[in-house]
């Protein structure tokens, strides 16, 4: 599905004055920003960039950890706002990748090409192993 279909389903509804999905989506975004900022303050001394804190906040607040609690899931993830979540996810994914690109230090990579390549391959291997382990753990439960 493309962005136009998401937007049509999310924004063009019969009841234009139903602000419940918009309020719920805004509340969830505010909660995500607060938790992300807390993780950023914790991870900054270790040299981690901001997008890493955003990813960890997304994992904590997503359906894998905190939303396993039924009360939190019912309160924060409403079925009436699923289209808004899909639309925002589609748009902010592009913005998030742009931010990661802004944090990339290209002159440093050019000066230290071998070190940067080694670090990139180690990151790929570590993420692949972590993803495989997570997939096995998720499929068991």
DSSP file (Angstrom, degrees, kcal/mol; ACC not computed):
  #  RESIDUE AA STRUCTURE BP1 BP2  ACC     N-H-->O    O-->H-N    N-H-->O    O-->H-N    TCO  KAPPA ALPHA  PHI   PSI    X-CA   Y-CA   Z-CA
    1    1 A X              0   0    0      0, 0.0     2,-0.1     0, 0.0     0, 0.0   0.000 360.0 360.0 360.0 138.7    0.0    0.0    0.0
    2    2 A X     >  -     0   0    0      1,-0.1     4,-1.8     4,-0.0     3,-0.2  -0.376 360.0 -99.0 -95.8 177.3    1.3    3.4   -0.9
    3    3 A X  H  > S+     0   0    0      1,-0.2     4,-2.8     2,-0.2     5,-0.2   0.827 118.1  58.9 -66.0 -33.0    1.2    6.7    1.1
    4    4 A X  H  > S+     0   0    0      1,-0.2     4,-2.3     2,-0.2    -1,-0.2   0.904 107.0  47.0 -65.2 -40.0   -1.8    8.1   -0.8
    5    5 A X  H  > S+     0   0    0     -3,-0.2     4,-2.2     2,-0.2    -1,-0.2   0.896 112.4  50.3 -68.2 -39.0   -4.0    5.1    0.2
    6    6 A X  H  X S+     0   0    0     -4,-1.8     4,-2.7     2,-0.2     5,-0.2   0.942 112.5  47.0 -60.2 -47.2   -2.8    5.4    3.9
    7    7 A X  H  X>S+     0   0    0     -4,-2.8     4,-2.9     1,-0.2     5,-0.8   0.898 110.9  51.6 -64.1 -40.2   -3.6    9.1    3.9
    8    8 A X  H  X5S+     0   0    0     -4,-2.3     4,-0.9     1,-0.2    -1,-0.2   0.915 115.0  41.7 -63.8 -42.4   -7.0    8.6    2.3
    9    9 A X  H  <5S+     0   0    0     -4,-2.2    -2,-0.2    -5,-0.2    -1,-0.2   0.863 120.8  42.3 -72.4 -34.9   -8.0    6.0    4.9
   10   10 A X  H  <5S+     0   0    0     -4,-2.7    -2,-0.2    73,-0.2    -3,-0.2   0.884 128.0  23.3 -81.5 -38.5   -6.5    7.9    7.8
   11   11 A X  H  <5S+     0   0    0     -4,-2.9     2,-1.6    -5,-0.2    -3,-0.2   0.859 108.9  68.4 -99.4 -40.8   -7.6   11.4    7.1
   12   12 A X     << +     0   0    0     -4,-0.9     2,-0.2    -5,-0.8    -1,-0.2  -0.600  68.5 146.8 -87.1  84.8  -10.7   11.2    4.8
   13   13 A X        -     0   0    0     -2,-1.6     3,-0.1    -3,-0.1    -3,-0.1  -0.711  59.0-115.2-113.3 166.9  -13.2    9.7    7.2
   14   14 A X  S    S+     0   0    0     -2,-0.2     2,-1.0     1,-0.2    -1,-0.1   0.904 109.0  52.7 -67.4 -42.0  -17.0   10.2    7.4
   15   15 A X    >   +     0   0    0      1,-0.2     3,-1.1     3,-0.1    -1,-0.2  -0.805  64.9 177.6 -99.4  96.8  -16.8   11.8   10.8
   16   16 A X  T 3  S+     0   0    0     -2,-1.0    -1,-0.2     1,-0.2    -2,-0.1   0.688  76.6  58.9 -74.0 -17.7  -14.3   14.6   10.5
   17   17 A X  T 3  S+     0   0    0      1,-0.0     2,-1.2     2,-0.0    -1,-0.2   0.193  70.7 113.0 -99.0  16.8  -14.8   15.8   14.1
   18   18 A X    <   +     0   0    0     -3,-1.1     3,-0.4     1,-0.2     4,-0.3  -0.745  35.2 167.8 -87.4  94.9  -13.7   12.5   15.7
   19   19 A X     >  +     0   0    0     -2,-1.2     4,-2.9     1,-0.2     5,-0.3   0.428  47.1  98.3 -90.3   0.8  -10.5   13.6   17.3
   20   20 A X  H  > S+     0   0    0      1,-0.2     4,-2.5     2,-0.2     5,-0.2   0.920  85.5  44.9 -58.6 -47.0  -10.1   10.5   19.5
   21   21 A X  H  > S+     0   0    0     -3,-0.4     4,-2.5     1,-0.2    -1,-0.2   0.892 114.8  49.4 -64.2 -35.6   -7.6    8.8   17.1
   22   22 A X  H  > S+     0   0    0     -4,-0.3     4,-2.5     2,-0.2    -2,-0.2   0.918 112.8  46.5 -68.6 -41.8   -5.6   12.1   16.7
   23   23 A X  H  X S+     0   0    0     -4,-2.9     4,-2.5     2,-0.2    -2,-0.2   0.916 113.8  48.6 -65.3 -42.9   -5.5   12.7   20.5
   24   24 A X  H  X S+     0   0    0     -4,-2.5     4,-2.3    -5,-0.3    -2,-0.2   0.913 112.4  48.2 -63.4 -43.0   -4.4    9.1   21.1
   25   25 A X  H  X S+     0   0    0     -4,-2.5     4,-2.3    -5,-0.2    -2,-0.2   0.905 112.6  48.8 -64.8 -41.1   -1.8    9.3   18.4
   26   26 A X  H  X S+     0   0    0     -4,-2.5     4,-2.4     2,-0.2    -2,-0.2   0.890 110.7  50.8 -64.6 -39.2   -0.5   12.6   19.8
   27   27 A X  H  X S+     0   0    0     -4,-2.5     4,-2.3     1,-0.2    -2,-0.2   0.907 111.2  47.8 -65.3 -41.4   -0.4   11.1   23.3
   28   28 A X  H  X S+     0   0    0     -4,-2.3     4,-2.3     2,-0.2    -2,-0.2   0.894 111.4  50.5 -67.4 -38.2    1.6    8.1   22.1
   29   29 A X  H  X S+     0   0    0     -4,-2.3     4,-2.3     2,-0.2    -2,-0.2   0.904 110.8  49.3 -65.3 -40.6    4.0   10.4   20.2
   30   30 A X  H  X S+     0   0    0     -4,-2.4     4,-2.2     2,-0.2    -2,-0.2   0.910 111.4  48.8 -64.4 -41.7    4.6   12.5   23.3
   31   31 A X  H  X S+     0   0    0     -4,-2.3     4,-2.4     1,-0.2     5,-0.2   0.901 110.9  51.1 -63.9 -40.1    5.2    9.5   25.4
   32   32 A X  H  X S+     0   0    0     -4,-2.3     4,-2.5     1,-0.2    -2,-0.2   0.894 109.9  49.6 -64.2 -40.6    7.6    8.2   22.9
   33   33 A X  H  X S+     0   0    0     -4,-2.3     4,-2.3     2,-0.2    -1,-0.2   0.891 111.2  48.7 -66.8 -39.3    9.5   11.5   22.8
   34   34 A X  H  X S+     0   0    0     -4,-2.2     4,-2.0     2,-0.2    -2,-0.2   0.947 115.3  43.2 -65.7 -48.2    9.8   11.6   26.6
   35   35 A X  H  X S+     0   0    0     -4,-2.4     4,-2.4     1,-0.2    -2,-0.2   0.896 113.7  52.6 -64.5 -39.4   11.1    8.0   26.9
   36   36 A X  H  X S+     0   0    0     -4,-2.5     4,-2.3    -5,-0.2    -1,-0.2   0.898 108.7  50.0 -63.3 -40.1   13.4    8.6   23.9
   37   37 A X  H  X S+     0   0    0     -4,-2.3     4,-2.4     2,-0.2    -1,-0.2   0.885 109.1  52.0 -65.7 -38.3   14.9   11.7   25.5
   38   38 A X  H  X S+     0   0    0     -4,-2.0     4,-1.8     2,-0.2    -2,-0.2   0.934 111.6  46.2 -62.7 -45.6   15.4    9.8   28.8
   39   39 A X  H  X S+     0   0    0     -4,-2.4     4,-2.7     1,-0.2    -2,-0.2   0.876 110.6  54.2 -64.5 -36.0   17.3    7.0   26.9
   40   40 A X  H  X S+     0   0    0     -4,-2.3     4,-1.8     1,-0.2    -2,-0.2   0.911 107.9  49.0 -64.5 -41.4   19.3    9.7   25.0
   41   41 A X  H  < S+     0   0    0     -4,-2.4     4,-0.5     1,-0.2    -1,-0.2   0.855 114.6  46.2 -64.8 -34.0   20.4   11.2   28.3
   42   42 A X  H  < S+     0   0    0     -4,-1.8     3,-0.3    -5,-0.2     4,-0.3   0.892 118.0  41.0 -73.2 -40.0   21.4    7.8   29.6
   43   43 A X  H ><>S+     0   0    0     -4,-2.7     5,-1.7     1,-0.2     3,-0.7   0.628  93.2  82.7 -88.1 -14.0   23.2    6.7   26.4
   44   44 A X  G ><5S+     0   0    0     -4,-1.8     3,-1.9     1,-0.2    -1,-0.2   0.896  86.7  55.7 -60.3 -42.3   25.0   10.0   25.6
   45   45 A X  G 3 5S+     0   0    0     -4,-0.5    -1,-0.2    -3,-0.3    -2,-0.1   0.801 105.0  54.3 -62.3 -24.6   27.9    9.4   28.0
   46   46 A X  G < 5S-     0   0    0     -3,-0.7    -1,-0.3    -4,-0.3    -2,-0.2   0.452 120.4-109.5 -87.7   1.4   28.6    6.1   26.3
   47   47 A X  T < 5 +     0   0    0     -3,-1.9     2,-0.3    -4,-0.3    -3,-0.2   0.618  65.5 149.5  87.6  13.0   28.9    7.9   22.9
   48   48 A X      < -     0   0    0     -5,-1.7    -1,-0.3    -8,-0.1    -2,-0.1  -0.619  43.6-123.6 -82.1 138.1   25.7    6.6   21.3
   49   49 A X    >>  -     0   0    0     -2,-0.3     4,-0.9     1,-0.1     3,-0.8  -0.257  28.1 -99.8 -75.6 169.3   23.9    8.9   18.8
   50   50 A X  H 3> S+     0   0    0      1,-0.2     4,-1.8     2,-0.2     3,-0.5   0.849 116.0  61.6 -59.0 -41.6   20.3   10.0   19.2
   51   51 A X  H 3> S+     0   0    0      1,-0.2     4,-2.3     2,-0.2    -1,-0.2   0.815  98.6  58.6 -60.1 -28.1   18.7    7.5   16.7
   52   52 A X  H <> S+     0   0    0     -3,-0.8     4,-2.3     2,-0.2    -1,-0.2   0.913 105.4  49.2 -65.2 -40.5   19.9    4.6   18.9
   53   53 A X  H  X S+     0   0    0     -4,-0.9     4,-2.4    -3,-0.5    -2,-0.2   0.878 109.8  52.4 -64.2 -37.3   17.9    6.0   21.8
   54   54 A X  H  X S+     0   0    0     -4,-1.8     4,-2.2     2,-0.2    -2,-0.2   0.901 109.1  49.2 -64.5 -40.9   14.9    6.3   19.5
   55   55 A X  H  X S+     0   0    0     -4,-2.3     4,-2.1     2,-0.2    -2,-0.2   0.929 112.2  47.5 -65.0 -44.8   15.2    2.7   18.5
   56   56 A X  H  X S+     0   0    0     -4,-2.3     4,-2.5     1,-0.2    -2,-0.2   0.902 111.3  51.2 -64.5 -40.4   15.5    1.5   22.1
   57   57 A X  H  X S+     0   0    0     -4,-2.4     4,-2.7     1,-0.2     5,-0.2   0.890 109.2  51.5 -63.4 -38.3   12.5    3.7   23.1
   58   58 A X  H  X S+     0   0    0     -4,-2.2     4,-1.4     2,-0.2    -2,-0.2   0.880 110.6  48.2 -65.0 -38.0   10.5    2.1   20.3
   59   59 A X  H  < S+     0   0    0     -4,-2.1     6,-0.5     2,-0.2     5,-0.3   0.905 114.2  46.0 -67.7 -40.6   11.4   -1.4   21.4
   60   60 A X  H  < S+     0   0    0     -4,-2.5     6,-2.3     1,-0.2     7,-0.3   0.922 121.4  36.5 -68.0 -43.6   10.5   -0.6   25.0
   61   61 A X  H  < S+     0   0    0     -4,-2.7    -1,-0.2    -5,-0.2    -2,-0.2   0.626 104.0  88.3 -86.5 -13.0    7.2    1.1   24.2
   62   62 A X  S ><>S-     0   0    0     -4,-1.4     5,-1.6    -5,-0.2     3,-0.9   0.057 101.6 -80.1 -76.2-171.0    6.2   -1.1   21.3
   63   63 A X  T 3 5S+     0   0    0      1,-0.2    -1,-0.1     3,-0.1    -4,-0.1   0.519 119.2  70.0 -71.1  -3.1    4.3   -4.4   21.3
   64   64 A X  T 3 5S+     0   0    0     -5,-0.3    -1,-0.2     3,-0.0    -4,-0.1   0.801 115.0   2.5 -87.1 -27.6    7.3   -6.3   22.4
   65   65 A X  T X 5S+     0   0    0     -3,-0.9     3,-1.5    -6,-0.5     4,-0.3   0.615 131.5  21.6-121.3 -82.8    7.7   -5.0   26.0
   66   66 A X  G > 5S+     0   0    0     -6,-2.3     3,-1.5     1,-0.3     6,-0.2   0.827 117.1  59.7 -68.0 -31.7    5.4   -2.6   27.7
   67   67 A X  G 3 <S+     0   0    0     -5,-1.6    -1,-0.3    -7,-0.3    -4,-0.1   0.443  83.7  80.7 -80.8   4.1    2.4   -3.2   25.5
   68   68 A X  G <  S+     0   0    0     -3,-1.5     2,-0.6    -6,-0.2    -1,-0.3   0.724  73.5  90.2 -72.0 -21.8    2.4   -6.8   26.5
   69   69 A X  S <> S-     0   0    0     -3,-1.5     4,-2.2    -4,-0.3     3,-0.2  -0.674  81.3-142.4 -75.2 120.9    0.6   -5.5   29.6
   70   70 A X  H  > S+     0   0    0     -2,-0.6     4,-2.5     1,-0.2     5,-0.2   0.850  95.0  52.7 -58.9 -41.5   -3.1   -5.7   28.6
   71   71 A X  H  > S+     0   0    0      1,-0.2     4,-1.9     2,-0.2    -1,-0.2   0.916 111.7  46.1 -63.3 -43.4   -4.1   -2.5   30.4
   72   72 A X  H  > S+     0   0    0     -3,-0.2     4,-2.8    -6,-0.2     5,-0.4   0.891 111.8  52.1 -66.0 -38.6   -1.4   -0.4   28.7
   73   73 A X  H  X S+     0   0    0     -4,-2.2     4,-1.9     1,-0.2    -2,-0.2   0.918 111.3  46.0 -64.2 -43.3   -2.2   -2.0   25.3
   74   74 A X  H  < S+     0   0    0     -4,-2.5    -1,-0.2    -5,-0.2    -2,-0.2   0.857 117.1  45.6 -66.9 -34.2   -5.9   -1.1   25.6
   75   75 A X  H  < S+     0   0    0     -4,-1.9    -2,-0.2    -5,-0.2    -1,-0.2   0.909 125.0  26.3 -77.0 -42.2   -5.1    2.4   26.8
   76   76 A X  H  < S+     0   0    0     -4,-2.8     2,-0.8     1,-0.2    -3,-0.2   0.779 116.0  55.3 -98.3 -28.5   -2.5    3.4   24.3
   77   77 A X     <  -     0   0    0     -4,-1.9     2,-0.3    -5,-0.4    -1,-0.2  -0.855  68.9-179.4-111.1  99.9   -3.1    1.3   21.2
   78   78 A X    >   -     0   0    0     -2,-0.8     3,-1.2    -3,-0.1     4,-0.1  -0.755  32.2-134.8 -99.1 143.5   -6.7    1.8   20.1
   79   79 A X  G >  S+     0   0    0     -2,-0.3     3,-1.0     1,-0.3     4,-0.3   0.767 103.1  64.6 -68.4 -23.7   -8.1    0.1   17.1
   80   80 A X  G 3  S+     0   0    0      1,-0.2    -1,-0.3     2,-0.1     3,-0.2   0.672 102.8  48.5 -73.6 -15.0   -9.6    3.3   15.8
   81   81 A X  G <> S+     0   0    0     -3,-1.2     4,-2.1     1,-0.1    -1,-0.2   0.206  74.9 105.7-109.6  17.0   -6.2    4.9   15.3
   82   82 A X  H <> S+     0   0    0     -3,-1.0     4,-2.3     1,-0.2     5,-0.2   0.900  80.7  52.2 -62.8 -40.3   -4.5    2.1   13.4
   83   83 A X  H  > S+     0   0    0     -4,-0.3     4,-2.3     1,-0.2   -73,-0.2   0.888 108.9  50.6 -64.7 -37.5   -4.7    4.0   10.1
   84   84 A X  H  > S+     0   0    0      2,-0.2     4,-2.8     1,-0.2     5,-0.2   0.909 109.6  50.9 -65.0 -40.8   -3.1    7.0   11.8
   85   85 A X  H  X S+     0   0    0     -4,-2.1     4,-2.7     1,-0.2    -2,-0.2   0.912 110.8  48.5 -62.4 -42.1   -0.3    4.8   13.1
   86   86 A X  H  X S+     0   0    0     -4,-2.3     4,-2.3     2,-0.2    -1,-0.2   0.912 112.8  47.8 -65.5 -41.4    0.4    3.4    9.7
   87   87 A X  H  X S+     0   0    0     -4,-2.3     4,-2.1     2,-0.2    -2,-0.2   0.933 115.2  44.5 -64.5 -46.2    0.4    6.8    8.1
   88   88 A X  H  X S+     0   0    0     -4,-2.8     4,-3.1     1,-0.2     5,-0.3   0.888 112.2  52.7 -66.7 -38.5    2.8    8.2   10.7
   89   89 A X  H  X S+     0   0    0     -4,-2.7     4,-1.6    -5,-0.2    -1,-0.2   0.924 109.4  49.3 -61.5 -44.1    5.0    5.1   10.5
   90   90 A X  H  X S+     0   0    0     -4,-2.3     4,-0.8    -5,-0.2    -2,-0.2   0.923 117.5  39.9 -62.0 -45.0    5.3    5.4    6.8
   91   91 A X  H  X S+     0   0    0     -4,-2.1     4,-1.5     1,-0.2     3,-0.4   0.916 116.0  48.2 -73.7 -43.4    6.2    9.1    6.9
   92   92 A X  H  X S+     0   0    0     -4,-3.1     4,-2.7     1,-0.2    -1,-0.2   0.711 100.0  66.8 -76.0 -17.9    8.5    9.1    9.9
   93   93 A X  H  X S+     0   0    0     -4,-1.6     4,-2.1    -5,-0.3    -1,-0.2   0.920 104.0  46.0 -63.0 -41.7   10.5    6.1    8.7
   94   94 A X  H  X S+     0   0    0     -4,-0.8     4,-1.8    -3,-0.4    -2,-0.2   0.916 113.9  48.0 -65.7 -43.6   11.8    8.3    5.9
   95   95 A X  H  X S+     0   0    0     -4,-1.5     4,-2.2     1,-0.2    -2,-0.2   0.898 110.2  52.8 -64.1 -40.6   12.5   11.1    8.3
   96   96 A X  H  X S+     0   0    0     -4,-2.7     4,-2.1     1,-0.2    -1,-0.2   0.914 108.9  48.4 -63.2 -43.7   14.3    8.7   10.7
   97   97 A X  H  X S+     0   0    0     -4,-2.1     4,-2.0     1,-0.2    -1,-0.2   0.860 109.4  54.3 -65.8 -33.8   16.6    7.4    7.9
   98   98 A X  H  X S+     0   0    0     -4,-1.8     4,-1.7     2,-0.2    -2,-0.2   0.911 107.3  50.4 -63.2 -42.1   17.3   11.0    6.9
   99   99 A X  H  X S+     0   0    0     -4,-2.2     4,-1.5     1,-0.2    -2,-0.2   0.885 108.1  52.1 -64.3 -38.4   18.4   11.8   10.5
  100  100 A X  H  X S+     0   0    0     -4,-2.1     4,-0.5     1,-0.2    -1,-0.2   0.902 108.2  52.4 -63.2 -39.2   20.7    8.7   10.5
  101  101 A X  H >< S+     0   0    0     -4,-2.0     3,-0.7     1,-0.2    -1,-0.2   0.851 106.0  53.9 -63.9 -34.1   22.2   10.0    7.3
  102  102 A X  H 3< S+     0   0    0     -4,-1.7    -1,-0.2     1,-0.2    -2,-0.2   0.828 104.9  54.4 -69.4 -30.2   22.8   13.4    9.0
  103  103 A X  H 3< S+     0   0    0     -4,-1.5     2,-0.4    -3,-0.1    -1,-0.2   0.580  84.3 107.0 -78.9  -8.5   24.7   11.7   11.8
  104  104 A X    <<  -     0   0    0     -3,-0.7     2,-1.1    -4,-0.5    -3,-0.0  -0.569  64.3-146.5 -75.7 128.1   27.1   10.0    9.4
  105  105 A X     >  +     0   0    0     -2,-0.4     4,-1.8     1,-0.2     5,-0.1  -0.760  21.0 177.6 -96.4  90.1   30.5   11.5    9.5
  106  106 A X  H  > S+     0   0    0     -2,-1.1     4,-2.3     1,-0.2     5,-0.2   0.891  75.5  54.0 -67.0 -42.7   31.6   11.0    5.8
  107  107 A X  H  > S+     0   0    0      1,-0.2     4,-2.1     2,-0.2    -1,-0.2   0.900 109.2  50.1 -60.3 -37.1   35.0   12.7    6.1
  108  108 A X  H  > S+     0   0    0      1,-0.2     4,-2.2     2,-0.2    -1,-0.2   0.910 109.8  50.9 -64.5 -40.7   36.0   10.5    9.0
  109  109 A X  H  < S+     0   0    0     -4,-1.8     7,-0.2     1,-0.2    -2,-0.2   0.885 109.6  50.2 -65.1 -37.0   34.9    7.4    7.0
  110  110 A X  H >< S+     0   0    0     -4,-2.3     3,-0.7     1,-0.2    -1,-0.2   0.898 112.1  47.2 -67.4 -39.6   37.0    8.5    4.0
  111  111 A X  H 3< S+     0   0    0     -4,-2.1     2,-0.3     1,-0.3    -2,-0.2   0.874 125.0  30.8 -68.2 -36.2   40.1    9.0    6.2
  112  112 A X  T 3X S+     0   0    0     -4,-2.2     4,-2.7    -5,-0.2    -1,-0.3  -0.518  72.3 152.5-122.0  61.8   39.7    5.7    8.0
  113  113 A X  H <> S+     0   0    0     -3,-0.7     4,-2.5    -2,-0.3     5,-0.2   0.887  73.2  48.9 -63.7 -41.2   38.1    3.5    5.3
  114  114 A X  H  > S+     0   0    0      2,-0.2     4,-2.4     1,-0.2    -1,-0.2   0.932 114.5  44.9 -66.4 -44.7   39.4    0.2    6.5
  115  115 A X  H  > S+     0   0    0      2,-0.2     4,-2.5     1,-0.2    -2,-0.2   0.906 114.5  49.1 -64.0 -42.3   38.3    0.9   10.1
  116  116 A X  H  X S+     0   0    0     -4,-2.7     4,-2.4    -7,-0.2    -2,-0.2   0.901 112.0  48.5 -65.7 -40.1   34.9    2.1    9.0
  117  117 A X  H  X S+     0   0    0     -4,-2.5     4,-2.6    -5,-0.2     5,-0.2   0.914 112.0  48.9 -65.4 -42.6   34.4   -0.9    6.8
  118  118 A X  H  X S+     0   0    0     -4,-2.4     4,-2.4     1,-0.2    -2,-0.2   0.926 112.6  47.8 -61.7 -45.2   35.4   -3.3    9.5
  119  119 A X  H  X S+     0   0    0     -4,-2.5     4,-2.1     2,-0.2    -2,-0.2   0.892 111.5  50.8 -63.7 -39.8   33.1   -1.6   12.0
  120  120 A X  H  X S+     0   0    0     -4,-2.4     4,-2.2     2,-0.2    -2,-0.2   0.922 111.6  46.9 -64.8 -43.9   30.2   -1.7    9.4
  121  121 A X  H  X S+     0   0    0     -4,-2.6     4,-2.5     1,-0.2    -2,-0.2   0.885 111.2  51.5 -66.9 -37.3   30.7   -5.4    8.8
  122  122 A X  H  X S+     0   0    0     -4,-2.4     4,-2.6    -5,-0.2    -1,-0.2   0.893 110.0  50.4 -64.9 -37.6   30.8   -6.1   12.5
  123  123 A X  H  X S+     0   0    0     -4,-2.1     4,-2.6     2,-0.2    -2,-0.2   0.893 110.0  50.0 -64.6 -40.1   27.6   -4.2   12.9
  124  124 A X  H  X S+     0   0    0     -4,-2.2     4,-2.2     2,-0.2    -2,-0.2   0.930 113.2  45.7 -63.8 -45.2   26.0   -6.1   10.1
  125  125 A X  H  X S+     0   0    0     -4,-2.5     4,-2.5     2,-0.2     5,-0.2   0.920 113.9  48.7 -65.1 -43.7   27.0   -9.4   11.7
  126  126 A X  H  X S+     0   0    0     -4,-2.6     4,-2.6     1,-0.2    -2,-0.2   0.915 113.0  47.4 -63.9 -42.4   26.0   -8.4   15.2
  127  127 A X  H  X S+     0   0    0     -4,-2.6     4,-2.7     2,-0.2    -1,-0.2   0.877 111.5  51.2 -67.0 -36.5   22.6   -7.2   14.0
  128  128 A X  H  X S+     0   0    0     -4,-2.2     4,-2.4    -5,-0.2    -2,-0.2   0.930 112.6  45.2 -65.5 -44.5   22.1  -10.4   12.0
  129  129 A X  H  X S+     0   0    0     -4,-2.5     4,-2.5     2,-0.2    -2,-0.2   0.913 114.7  48.3 -65.2 -41.7   22.9  -12.6   15.0
  130  130 A X  H  X S+     0   0    0     -4,-2.6     4,-2.5    -5,-0.2    -2,-0.2   0.907 112.3  49.4 -64.5 -41.3   20.7  -10.4   17.2
  131  131 A X  H  X S+     0   0    0     -4,-2.7     4,-2.5     2,-0.2    -2,-0.2   0.901 111.6  48.4 -64.7 -40.8   17.8  -10.6   14.7
  132  132 A X  H  X S+     0   0    0     -4,-2.4     4,-2.2     2,-0.2    -2,-0.2   0.921 113.3  47.1 -65.4 -43.8   18.1  -14.4   14.4
  133  133 A X  H  X S+     0   0    0     -4,-2.5     4,-2.5     2,-0.2    -2,-0.2   0.900 113.3  49.0 -64.3 -40.2   18.1  -14.8   18.2
  134  134 A X  H  X S+     0   0    0     -4,-2.5     4,-2.9     2,-0.2     5,-0.2   0.908 109.9  51.6 -65.5 -41.3   15.2  -12.5   18.5
  135  135 A X  H  X S+     0   0    0     -4,-2.5     4,-2.2     2,-0.2    -2,-0.2   0.900 111.5  47.0 -63.7 -39.5   13.2  -14.3   15.8
  136  136 A X  H  X S+     0   0    0     -4,-2.2     4,-1.5     2,-0.2    -1,-0.2   0.925 113.9  47.9 -66.9 -43.1   13.8  -17.6   17.5
  137  137 A X  H  X S+     0   0    0     -4,-2.5     4,-1.6     1,-0.2    -2,-0.2   0.897 113.6  47.2 -64.7 -39.5   12.8  -16.2   20.9
  138  138 A X  H  < S+     0   0    0     -4,-2.9    -1,-0.2     1,-0.2    -2,-0.2   0.889 110.3  51.9 -69.5 -38.7    9.7  -14.6   19.5
  139  139 A X  H  < S+     0   0    0     -4,-2.2    -1,-0.2    -5,-0.2    -2,-0.2   0.794 107.5  53.8 -69.7 -25.9    8.7  -17.8   17.7
  140  140 A X  H  <        0   0    0     -4,-1.5    -1,-0.2     1,-0.2    -2,-0.2   0.909 360.0 360.0 -72.6 -41.5    9.0  -19.8   20.9
  141  141 A X     <        0   0    0     -4,-1.6    -1,-0.2    -5,-0.1    -2,-0.2   0.444 360.0 360.0 -88.2 360.0    6.7  -17.5   22.9
